Amino acid sequence: MSSNEVPDFDMVFKLFLDSRAATEAYHDTNLAATIGSMTAGDTVNRCVAPGKTVEQMCIDYLRPLYEHILDSLRQDNAQLDTLRIKFVITTPAMWSPASQDLKRHAAFEAGFGRRSADWVDIVSEPEAAANHSLKLLLRDNSRERQGLHSYAVAAGWEVGNNILIVDAGAGTVDTVVYEITGLDPLQVKETITPKGGLCGAASIGCAFHALLEERLGGQKHLLTPGMRSRGSTLMKNFEEHKVDFGTELIDDDATVSIVIHHGITELSPVLEHDITSHTINLTRADFQNLFDLAVDTVMELATDLERQVRAGSSQRRIKAMVLVGGFGSSAYLYDRLNRWAQAQEPPVYVNQPYDGPLAIAKGAVAYGINRMENTRRFLPCHYGVFLDFPYNPDEHLYADTYIDDFDGHRYCNTTVEWFAQKSR
């Protein structure tokens, strides 16, 4: 990856709040390598804003959003200042509690929850999506049984069945598997520990930049940060084709050209790679290769989740999958996952809700108003508090002790009282 590479970090700069971003499993190599190099050096400062930390960048992004929300609410409610507002912030499932707290702090510094009556809650993105999409699908399933409409819903929405939520966004793909324990009201419990990885849609842009660098050769310096940004002619045209990829009726013809207008006025034609002074011509096979690094990683994640669910019980299976998020609306991602799902025994039903890109935002609202009951969670880490214990020479180092002025006893000041253990 070139040191000049600047992928769509106006979309995913929040990922830098998680210091482990490029070290976990299920990561696309292009995106993980880019994130990793940025968290390790000065490049991160150039990508978010010169001289600012990632948290400051998040605050700068969230502050006008907060002000816009209050202004919009105030237009419809003159008594806004007396109302209590609950804000629900979502984070990737793969984030550590420390990273979640950083985002909460950034939101507070931007204004969220600063009024005395307001407060902020945090929920993982796949759980937020489940609060909306599962309720929507269960409602449709109920109507189907009553013959109210002909929308076909798989028979997977039953008590005891396991449902996989896949939230595929710009930076991360997060997953959670729920066992349905109640339908009215909706009740669930986590089947296995939620997982995720850096294999979202931004990695496709990274792969596109890498391909262009290779094919432009000595002209790759023309791929400036401005040309790589989402607002450039090059990336606008690329995004249009990326969104539509997989919907074409040309599945059997990998040589069909996809024409991208690049807008790089200084560019000289590179005939051997079908690059003209105005366009970059990619075959469908080229485009599929851009997708496959990320999609293959999502497939690996889904396969491992299915294996872990089965490992818990020989009778336990994933019955259905709900695909949400911006990247989750991709026709190509759906096709690959659906082929995998149909090859399972028994087959897994894959649902791609019509409002999948908005499922997290809608689910966050549902979580704040009337959340589904989650009766079992798998903890991502141990939880405890620092507590000074009486000195025990068999357990503590003498150098870590002190004499308490109040009772005159010796205590160890490096001990922790644990009250919840990380789930295995």
LOZAMAR-873481 format. One line per field, with one value per residue (C-alpha): x, z, y; chain; residue in three letters. Coordinates in steps of 0.001 Angstrom, whole numbers. Example, Ala and Ser with C-alpha at 12.3 -4.5 7.8 and 13.67 -1.06 7.14 Angstrom:
xx	12300, 13670;
zz	7800, 7140;
yy	-4500, -1060;
c	A, A;
r	ALA, SER;
***
This chain:
xx	0, 1419, 2201, 24, -2975, -5924, -9058, -12541, -11609, -14193, -16448, -14375, -12036, -13925, -12154, -8987, -10701, -10048, -6314, -6667, -8230, -5647, -4664, -7762, -8944, -11289, -9554, -9197, -5460, -5739, -7830, -6128, -2666, -3755, -5379, -2388, 138, -1947, -2439, 1297, 2499, 1891, -245, -3310, -2999, -2910, -5935, -8219, -6987, -3574, -2597, -5704, -6290, -8854, -11056, -10945, -11904, -14890, -15911, -15671, -17868, -20452, -20805, -22598, -24679, -25812, -26571, -28558, -30599, -31517, -32363, -34607, -36363, -36795, -38718, -41393, -41312, -40977, -40639, -37515, -35458, -37711, -37709, -35484, -33688, -32093, -29324, -28316, -24776, -23806, -20353, -18908, -19350, -15609, -14743, -13341, -15179, -12338, -12956, -16696, -15970, -13835, -16771, -19107, -16679, -16408, -20204, -20409, -17769, -19777, -22870, -24722, -25940, -24484, -27875, -28697, -31798, -30312, -28298, -26399, -26677, -24372, -25332, -23422, -24365, -25596, -27725, -29239, -29957, -31577, -33885, -35359, -34960, -35967, -39103, -39939, -39432, -41346, -44230, -44238, -44065, -47119, -49039, -48028, -49501, -52708, -52862, -52740, -50203, -48129, -44631, -42772, -40895, -38931, -40165, -37025, -38616, -39557, -38690, -35518, -34112, -30758, -30635, -27373, -27274, -24601, -24004, -21752, -20749, -18053, -15245, -16327, -18496, -20030, -22018, -24092, -26061, -29268, -31466, -35099, -36578, -39845, -41905, -44428, -42599, -39398, -36850, -33418, -30174, -26708, -25648, -21916, -19581, -20240, -17458, -16370, -13545, -12154, -13637, -16212, -16873, -13926, -11579, -12987, -11857, -8430, -8188, -9259, -6533, -3942, -5042, -4807, -1338, -198, -1681, -663, 2973, 5030, 1882, 624, 1667, -1427, -3556, -3365, -5332, -7878, -8304, -8737, -11379, -15077, -15842, -13580, -14919, -12924, -14406, -17944, -17980, -16391, -18969, -21846, -20536, -19676, -23235, -24708, -22227, -23951, -27280, -26263, -27444, -23900, -22839, -21425, -19363, -16321, -14974, -17772, -16231, -17149, -16246, -15140, -14588, -11530, -11297, -7463, -6614, -2842, -3189, -1639, -3305, -2034, -3243, -2113, -4463, -7320, -6852, -7614, -7238, -10820, -11742, -10530, -12000, -12238, -13620, -16251, -13550, -11438, -14361, -15124, -11509, -11895, -14873, -13561, -10885, -13544, -16311, -14057, -13283, -17006, -17533, -14781, -16466, -19881, -18387, -16603, -19768, -21779, -19097, -19112, -22897, -22866, -20045, -22302, -24831, -25140, -28756, -28050, -28028, -28276, -31772, -31702, -29408, -30315, -27981, -27990, -25774, -24636, -22343, -25036, -27236, -24703, -26228, -22885, -22379, -25934, -25377, -22174, -23695, -26901, -24973, -23098, -26338, -28137, -25242, -25704, -27637, -30339, -30223, -30032, -32575, -30900, -32964, -31807, -34347, -35379, -34232, -31035, -28777, -30953, -31437, -28813, -30211, -33796, -32720, -30966, -34255, -36116, -33469, -34034, -37840, -38726, -35690, -35914, -34991, -31525, -31321, -27740, -24635, -21091, -18657, -15668, -13382, -13090, -14718, -13460, -12384, -9096, -9401, -6604, -6514, -4830, -1228, -679, 3024, 2024, 201, 1540, 4882, 6060, 7130, 3456, 2261, 1721, 622, -2858, -2909, -6397, -6113, -2330, -2612, -555, -2395, -1454, -2256, -2076, -5012, -8321, -11733, -13196, -16967, -17485, -15309, -14728, -16892, -15119;
zz	0, -984, 1744, -206, 35, 1629, 1414, 2337, 5885, 5917, 6317, 8695, 10703, 13831, 13476, 14828, 18231, 18578, 19109, 18192, 14825, 12654, 14957, 15137, 12953, 9928, 8430, 4756, 4178, 2215, 4800, 7849, 6509, 5829, 9249, 10913, 9275, 10221, 13864, 14108, 12676, 11668, 8661, 10886, 11700, 7996, 7291, 9960, 10273, 10678, 14312, 15753, 17537, 16318, 19320, 18518, 14930, 16169, 18412, 15471, 13419, 16154, 17412, 14338, 14188, 17776, 17055, 13948, 15931, 18580, 15963, 14111, 17302, 18445, 15254, 16192, 19952, 21598, 24991, 23973, 26815, 29345, 27602, 28586, 25564, 25427, 22841, 21651, 20228, 18267, 17998, 16129, 17978, 17749, 19784, 23285, 26206, 26335, 22692, 23336, 26235, 23967, 21599, 24507, 25748, 22254, 22031, 25462, 24532, 21355, 23472, 23678, 27243, 28542, 29521, 33062, 32109, 29045, 28944, 26502, 26013, 23955, 21955, 19441, 15802, 15132, 18300, 17207, 13778, 15393, 17427, 14184, 11604, 13750, 14938, 11340, 10042, 12918, 12246, 8563, 9468, 11685, 8893, 6451, 8744, 8949, 5151, 5194, 2383, 142, 1229, 1654, 4952, 5858, 8733, 10714, 13049, 15803, 19492, 19834, 16416, 15962, 13796, 12483, 12149, 9711, 9831, 6875, 6852, 5392, 7727, 9765, 9364, 12727, 13580, 16416, 16694, 18731, 19874, 19891, 23338, 23007, 20258, 21915, 23154, 21316, 23602, 22611, 24096, 22556, 21296, 20936, 21440, 18853, 16303, 13592, 11391, 9167, 5920, 5052, 1814, 2270, 1555, -1983, -2509, -1122, -3605, -6450, -5578, -5422, -8844, -10368, -8909, -10488, -13904, -14029, -13292, -13628, -13560, -10207, -8614, -10310, -7783, -5291, -2025, -3777, -6591, -4050, -2050, -2348, -3972, -6995, -10448, -10289, -7012, -7733, -10927, -9170, -6360, -8863, -10388, -6967, -5708, -8819, -9054, -8865, -10232, -13893, -16088, -17239, -14674, -17281, -19168, -17179, -20099, -20178, -19724, -16880, -17955, -15248, -16079, -14100, -14525, -14331, -16967, -16975, -17497, -20632, -22106, -20947, -23835, -22503, -19533, -21510, -19875, -22063, -21433, -20136, -18945, -17091, -18476, -16103, -16918, -14750, -13583, -12463, -10486, -8919, -7756, -6007, -4086, -3375, -820, 1454, 574, 1057, 4560, 5302, 4056, 6378, 9279, 8468, 8122, 11480, 13183, 11806, 13011, 16511, 16738, 15799, 18265, 21138, 20320, 17588, 17105, 17006, 13628, 12226, 10722, 9109, 8363, 8275, 6132, 6992, 6697, 3646, 2352, 3416, 608, -1999, -4510, -4958, -1206, -938, -3848, -2347, 1116, -275, -2260, 909, 2917, 448, 603, 4376, 5810, 6421, 4176, 5853, 4776, 3928, 4268, 2934, 4314, 2009, 4619, 5549, 5206, 7798, 10100, 12626, 12937, 13168, 15573, 17817, 18129, 18819, 21416, 23167, 23162, 23490, 23192, 22721, 25855, 25627, 28502, 27941, 26808, 26239, 27856, 25751, 28760, 32546, 34662, 38056, 40291, 41961, 45640, 48213, 49935, 53273, 52613, 52168, 51768, 49864, 47205, 47154, 46611, 49635, 47361, 46402, 49967, 52339, 55927, 56192, 58368, 59670, 60963, 60918, 58798, 55722, 52350, 48770, 46273, 43032, 43609, 41740, 42848, 39811, 39552, 35971, 33861, 30121, 28261, 26722;
yy	0, 3364, 5862, 8318, 5983, 7753, 5636, 6847, 7855, 10611, 7549, 5425, 7688, 6603, 3236, 4827, 5102, 1371, 882, -2824, -1992, -3719, -6567, -8761, -11653, -11393, -8381, -7576, -7169, -3895, -2056, -3572, -2702, 873, 1306, -342, 1979, 4987, 4081, 3481, 6777, 10365, 9400, 9173, 12878, 13759, 11583, 12970, 16583, 18185, 18530, 16856, 13595, 11111, 11868, 15597, 14805, 12801, 15700, 18124, 15795, 15197, 18791, 20246, 17064, 17656, 21312, 20363, 17818, 20393, 23038, 20582, 19487, 23077, 23931, 21398, 21827, 25208, 23497, 21566, 23010, 21269, 17892, 14994, 13488, 10057, 9680, 6223, 5902, 2795, 1199, -1807, -5107, -5762, -2645, -2968, -1298, 1259, 2229, 2469, 4805, 7002, 7387, 8116, 10783, 12309, 12456, 14120, 16713, 17433, 18165, 14855, 14316, 17591, 19015, 17939, 15939, 14204, 11004, 8821, 5077, 2825, -264, -2370, -1850, -5417, -5359, -2045, -3514, -6561, -4325, -3036, -5798, -8779, -6996, -6032, -9568, -11132, -8765, -9700, -13394, -12979, -11261, -13976, -16618, -14636, -14382, -10600, -10357, -12609, -11570, -14854, -15112, -18224, -20345, -19530, -16978, -19411, -19736, -21794, -20873, -19108, -15985, -14487, -10684, -9462, -5700, -4895, -1241, 981, -38, -3028, -6104, -7035, -10130, -11485, -14741, -14680, -17518, -16408, -17108, -15170, -13582, -11267, -9305, -10191, -11842, -13183, -14409, -14430, -17854, -17149, -14192, -11411, -11073, -8678, -7520, -4767, -6024, -3372, -1520, 889, -2023, -2186, 1409, 505, -2373, -53, 2456, -325, -1622, 1863, 2408, -831, -58, 3596, 2758, 5923, 8079, 6835, 10144, 11612, 9687, 12524, 12521, 14737, 12225, 9418, 11304, 10524, 13888, 13389, 12493, 9277, 8047, 9276, 7204, 4254, 4387, 4343, 1127, -338, 133, -1510, -4377, -7722, -6497, -6860, -9708, -10441, -13018, -15379, -12813, -11716, -9646, -7038, -3582, -1248, 2302, 4746, 8436, 9488, 13282, 13278, 15874, 15224, 11478, 9990, 6871, 3473, 1349, -2027, -1535, 68, 3467, 6474, 10191, 10224, 6737, 3679, 475, -2477, -5897, -7492, -9904, -6905, -5540, -8888, -9164, -5784, -7140, -10606, -9710, -8211, -10662, -13695, -12426, -12033, -15594, -16830, -15033, -16570, -20047, -19809, -18573, -21489, -23904, -22369, -22521, -26215, -26884, -25859, -28588, -31199, -30104, -26360, -24601, -21085, -21001, -17554, -14621, -10916, -8782, -5054, -1966, -19, -2766, -5222, -3889, -5064, -7476, -9225, -9746, -11075, -13464, -14893, -15293, -16777, -19395, -20341, -20407, -22655, -25133, -25607, -28539, -27521, -24411, -21001, -18386, -15038, -11872, -8508, -5976, -3150, -609, -2451, 630, 2412, -577, 565, 4098, 2839, 120, 2626, 4526, 1265, 375, 3692, 3416, -253, -2493, -6227, -8150, -9696, -12176, -13381, -11525, -12760, -10341, -9175, -8725, -9075, -6355, -5271, -2388, -1574, -2462, -2545, -5945, -6722, -7724, -11470, -12379, -15538, -13502, -9942, -8205, -6280, -3415, -2911, -2389, 529, 1154, 2636, 5757, 5000, 1419, 899, -2280, -3099, -3240, -4076, -1300, -3327, -5700, -5911, -7146, -8951, -9173, -10433, -12720, -12597, -15095, -18041;
c	A, A, A, A, A, A, A, A, A, A, A, A, A, A, A, A, A, A, A, A, A, A, A, A, A, A, A, A, A, A, A, A, A, A, A, A, A, A, A, A, A, A, A, A, A, A, A, A, A, A, A, A, A, A, A, A, A, A, A, A, A, A, A, A, A, A, A, A, A, A, A, A, A, A, A, A, A, A, A, A, A, A, A, A, A, A, A, A, A, A, A, A, A, A, A, A, A, A, A, A, A, A, A, A, A, A, A, A, A, A, A, A, A, A, A, A, A, A, A, A, A, A, A, A, A, A, A, A, A, A, A, A, A, A, A, A, A, A, A, A, A, A, A, A, A, A, A, A, A, A, A, A, A, A, A, A, A, A, A, A, A, A, A, A, A, A, A, A, A, A, A, A, A, A, A, A, A, A, A, A, A, A, A, A, A, A, A, A, A, A, A, A, A, A, A, A, A, A, A, A, A, A, A, A, A, A, A, A, A, A, A, A, A, A, A, A, A, A, A, A, A, A, A, A, A, A, A, A, A, A, A, A, A, A, A, A, A, A, A, A, A, A, A, A, A, A, A, A, A, A, A, A, A, A, A, A, A, A, A, A, A, A, A, A, A, A, A, A, A, A, A, A, A, A, A, A, A, A, A, A, A, A, A, A, A, A, A, A, A, A, A, A, A, A, A, A, A, A, A, A, A, A, A, A, A, A, A, A, A, A, A, A, A, A, A, A, A, A, A, A, A, A, A, A, A, A, A, A, A, A, A, A, A, A, A, A, A, A, A, A, A, A, A, A, A, A, A, A, A, A, A, A, A, A, A, A, A, A, A, A, A, A, A, A, A, A, A, A, A, A, A, A, A, A, A, A, A, A, A, A, A, A, A, A, A, A, A, A, A, A, A, A, A, A, A, A, A, A, A, A, A, A, A, A, A, A, A, A, A, A, A, A, A, A, A, A, A, A, A, A, A, A, A, A;
r	MET, SER, SER, ASN, GLU, VAL, PRO, ASP, PHE, ASP, MET, VAL, PHE, LYS, LEU, PHE, LEU, ASP, SER, ARG, ALA, ALA, THR, GLU, ALA, TYR, HIS, ASP, THR, ASN, LEU, ALA, ALA, THR, ILE, GLY, SER, MET, THR, ALA, GLY, ASP, THR, VAL, ASN, ARG, CYS, VAL, ALA, PRO, GLY, LYS, THR, VAL, GLU, GLN, MET, CYS, ILE, ASP, TYR, LEU, ARG, PRO, LEU, TYR, GLU, HIS, ILE, LEU, ASP, SER, LEU, ARG, GLN, ASP, ASN, ALA, GLN, LEU, ASP, THR, LEU, ARG, ILE, LYS, PHE, VAL, ILE, THR, THR, PRO, ALA, MET, TRP, SER, PRO, ALA, SER, GLN, ASP, LEU, LYS, ARG, HIS, ALA, ALA, PHE, GLU, ALA, GLY, PHE, GLY, ARG, ARG, SER, ALA, ASP, TRP, VAL, ASP, ILE, VAL, SER, GLU, PRO, GLU, ALA, ALA, ALA, ASN, HIS, SER, LEU, LYS, LEU, LEU, LEU, ARG, ASP, ASN, SER, ARG, GLU, ARG, GLN, GLY, LEU, HIS, SER, TYR, ALA, VAL, ALA, ALA, GLY, TRP, GLU, VAL, GLY, ASN, ASN, ILE, LEU, ILE, VAL, ASP, ALA, GLY, ALA, GLY, THR, VAL, ASP, THR, VAL, VAL, TYR, GLU, ILE, THR, GLY, LEU, ASP, PRO, LEU, GLN, VAL, LYS, GLU, THR, ILE, THR, PRO, LYS, GLY, GLY, LEU, CYS, GLY, ALA, ALA, SER, ILE, GLY, CYS, ALA, PHE, HIS, ALA, LEU, LEU, GLU, GLU, ARG, LEU, GLY, GLY, GLN, LYS, HIS, LEU, LEU, THR, PRO, GLY, MET, ARG, SER, ARG, GLY, SER, THR, LEU, MET, LYS, ASN, PHE, GLU, GLU, HIS, LYS, VAL, ASP, PHE, GLY, THR, GLU, LEU, ILE, ASP, ASP, ASP, ALA, THR, VAL, SER, ILE, VAL, ILE, HIS, HIS, GLY, ILE, THR, GLU, LEU, SER, PRO, VAL, LEU, GLU, HIS, ASP, ILE, THR, SER, HIS, THR, ILE, ASN, LEU, THR, ARG, ALA, ASP, PHE, GLN, ASN, LEU, PHE, ASP, LEU, ALA, VAL, ASP, THR, VAL, MET, GLU, LEU, ALA, THR, ASP, LEU, GLU, ARG, GLN, VAL, ARG, ALA, GLY, SER, SER, GLN, ARG, ARG, ILE, LYS, ALA, MET, VAL, LEU, VAL, GLY, GLY, PHE, GLY, SER, SER, ALA, TYR, LEU, TYR, ASP, ARG, LEU, ASN, ARG, TRP, ALA, GLN, ALA, GLN, GLU, PRO, PRO, VAL, TYR, VAL, ASN, GLN, PRO, TYR, ASP, GLY, PRO, LEU, ALA, ILE, ALA, LYS, GLY, ALA, VAL, ALA, TYR, GLY, ILE, ASN, ARG, MET, GLU, ASN, THR, ARG, ARG, PHE, LEU, PRO, CYS, HIS, TYR, GLY, VAL, PHE, LEU, ASP, PHE, PRO, TYR, ASN, PRO, ASP, GLU, HIS, LEU, TYR, ALA, ASP, THR, TYR, ILE, ASP, ASP, PHE, ASP, GLY, HIS, ARG, TYR, CYS, ASN, THR, THR, VAL, GLU, TRP, PHE, ALA, GLN, LYS, SER, ARG;
***
